[in-house]
Amino acid sequence: MTNAGQQRVVLVTGATGYIGGRLVPRLIEKGYQVRCMVRDAARLQGRSWHGLVEVVQGDVLDAQSLSGALQGVWSAYYLVHSMMSGSDFHQRDRLAAQNFAQAAKAAGVERIIYLGGLGDSASALSEHLRSRQETGEALRSAGVPVTEFRAAVIVGSGSLSFEMIRYLTERVPVMITPRWVYTRTQPISVRNVLDYLISALEVPASQDQIIEIGGADVVTYGEMMTIYAEVRGLKRWMVPVPVLTPRLSSYWVHLVTPIPAVIAQPLILGLRNENIVHSDLARRLFPHIQPVSYREAVELALARLDAGRVETAWYDALATSQGDRPPVVMTTLEGMIIEHRQLTTGCSPAQVYGSFSRLGGEQGWLYMNWAWQVRGFIDRLVGGVGLRRGRRDPNELRVGDALDFWRVEAVEPDRLIRLRAEMKLPGQAWLQFQARPSPEGGTVLSQTAFFAPKGLFGLLYWYLLYPIHGLIFSGLIRKVAEQASSFIDQPAHAPPGSQAPNRDRDPQNPTRR
């Protein structure tokens, strides 16, 4: 830790988002005192770094809520964007930035660091890109020095434009391509973006600067899709057409990807603008940062599907945003299809863990076990491992254990297990169980299925089998909760899965949250 970091408080807005969520742990590693401002403090409870930061509640659209959050802050990251809130997002962005700038000035904040959008301000920018640059102007309006980074497509799950490229490439073998696929852009790896954001604190000359940042390559959007397909080992063909309006394009994106048309349309309108770095200021201010190529950025992004990065890559973001959402949620994040179920039981976390850590092997899968056996038989027919491997021990799990057609990827005693599928699949799949104390008492049992489809066949596989998957997984989580009441708590030092059944105990009925 640096002495400067220990003495200076850095505020991060947007800490529940992709960029903010990755920025916070890096700031902590640098030794800064980090304060996170969120509208709902509960959304950060599942983060591994939650206990290392100060969490305050505030809303940039509510000026009165900002003064306390900004008191004693040295530098503040502004990573808020309201495009998902509707067609008036540009007005909301401007008002929010003005509120924040005025509150920062009143609190004596020395600088604001903002991540905006790349584009030639002298050209006819789309409403989306214009709004991003007007937000920077609004942040400067109160006189606080602002470091404004402007980036084009960020190669990582947090960028809607890159997600659109990803989903279109994954799901459509033959693409009808409008003119915007020939627009040039300069995509940048999210790792480089974070490098710039962190380095700005340590380079005083970056104050009061607008800094254009981009990767090592200038490519068209069509080339982005082609390179992405090559990295993924997919064959894709493009059929150019002279016209395809942004509205029609947005409806197509809405149909093929998880991005709704109301968000896709302003993004597509922005694709008509070339987003290329024209200034060498970033290189002069931050010579130690070497932007990577687009291909390497894609490879780094896809590497996050690797076994060791699954939880930090996407599970935390999902788990911390449940709040009052329904007990069954299916969504997409970072190229994943995610189906999340949860219910609350009166049992302890240790009891619930004892139940789901015994799944498979001789015990089976509690609900519709015959369906699991059929799936294992089919897997064996096509050359897979099937269910023949069972499990090493009926009570204990260790990382690396085989468990039927799964591989144990993570074990956290009395809290979590994560299984990676090793059956034949058109993609990659994980199944995760988690037990965490409920604020109302008892335990919240979470069951999450993750699937990363490969190509159109992978997508069809998921949705064709979803009815049977939904039936099996909804029954499985109920049975896990019911079985949990038969296990007694053991001392914390006991090996995982060592709880013994308590046959004399009355069962407790789980209730949905």
Phi, psi and omega in degrees: 000145176267150177299321179299318181297322181293334186261353187241133179265129178245127179264136175240116170268157182071029183291343177275353180273178185293309181293310181299320180295332177271334181289320186304308181297331177291321177295320178299317179298329179284349178097008180280149171278115187256132174241128180253127177256121181224159177285327180230107184298334182296337183289348179258359188297331182274358182285142182296335183262009186305318182285355182258000181234161172266129181249126177233152179263137179191156181226122183297342176271357177242095187303324184291340182276356189266334188300314180295322182294331186263354181296129178079007182275136177274304179228150183229133174267127178253103185234043184252136177212133188250026183298331181287353184271003175128186186289344180266025185301326183294323178291319179294320178299315182294315179297317181298317181294321178296315177302315183293318181298316181293319178293322178295320178297314181296329182273355179080023177296135186277334179199155175239136177245126188231141176251110182245200186250141180280140179167148180287111183296341180278349181265177180279083182289153174292164180299324180296309181292322178298320180297320180297321181282326176293330176298319176299318178297318180295323178294330179278350190296334183267355177098000175284131178303133182238132168258112183250113173269137177241120183235154176269232179290124175267120184278092182175168188293341184285344182267118180299323182294321178289322176300322178297316177300316182298308184293319179299318181291319182294322195257347186237104181295321179243115186255128171278113191253120174284182186295333185294344179290348179262004177284137181275147178211171182229079184295151183227140178294142178300331179295320178292323177301314179296323177301315180294316182299318180290316184295334180302326179294333187257000179238093183304329182294349179280352178296145177057038181234145168258117190241117177276130181233143180202170179281189184283344187242145168254120184224163172273165177295327175297318177294326176300316179292320180296313180295319178301315179299320179298317180296324182275354181074032181253148174261123182226143179235143180244132178245103183289143174232149184291330182222143169195103189297155177304325180295314178295319178300318182294324177292322177295315177299319179301321182287319189269330185242171176280001182277119181293155184300326182295334176268322183295323185297310177297328176295314182295322176301325179287342182286350178283343181269131172293132180241087185232142178286125179251344182255146177262017183300320180300318180294322181287322182281326185232065183296341182281348180265121180249102181300140182271166179288165179296317180300315179295323179297319177296316180298320178295319180295317181288335178296344179288353172280355180300153187306313187287354186245005187299308186295312182290336182285318184217339184292319181302316181300322179287314187293330184274000183243018183289308178051235182260024178292158181297162186289347176237121182229128171242126182214184177227145181201129178055041178078003181262146163265126187236124176243116188242129175235148174207152173211163181249134179235155179283356180285167178278162175303323180295321178294317181295318177299318180301331180283306185284341179284352179259003183298151176085184180064221182293326180292326184084202189244022169068320184229128182049050183300331179299326180293322176296321180293321177297317179297321178294321179295316177299320180297321179293323180298326182263014174096009180274184185278336182061200180264010189291343185279337182060223177216154184297318184219139183290342185244330189249142174238141173233151176302132181098347178297145167277139178223096187054237179262024175246165172235130181288119185256331180210140176224123173234103186310136180064014182222308195205145163225146176229132183244136176254130183290137175240012173282168179289123183215150172275058183155198179237145184220149176224154173227125186233138174240140180218141175239123178223145181301140177269139178301334180271001184103156184080205186223139171269117176265122179246136176231121186231127174256129179245136177221125176254095184290148175250110178073185183293323180297322178298320179294316178297321179303313182298309187285331177291324181267359185301319180303315180287322176300315181299319179295314182294313185290326178292322177289324182298315183294326177295316181293323177299316180294320180295319181291334184302329183291348180271000180250139178262154178290144176243161176305154185299335183276355181294149179298151178301135178079016184267002180296139180262147178297144176245095187290338185271356186274139177288134180291150177249128182281126177289147177239141179291146180280000000 
